[in-house]
């Protein structure tokens, strides 16, 4: 079976949902857990799914960061990057122009 290439150029044997779809599913899971209406077993199942999604999303973001650093490198120079510091607690409320790097 041929492996599908993912967005980062690596082989992707389990295509799965896109980053945006996975993030949306994680947000849905968080909402369901916060609502407190699920049974214990349903809560545990959702929590496990959420942890898996969170880990996948984190890996995807870390790979994107590495790709950006490689693209920002100048021959013979160190990568020209600096940490991106966002207050994620207020990011949901702030518009894109209100976020500062």
Protein Blocks (a to p, Z undefined) as FASTA:
>chain_A
ZZdddfkopacfblopcfklmmmmmmmmmmmmmnopacfklmmmmmmmmmmmmmmmmmmm
mmmmmmmmmmmpcghiacddddddddfklmmmpcfklpcZZ
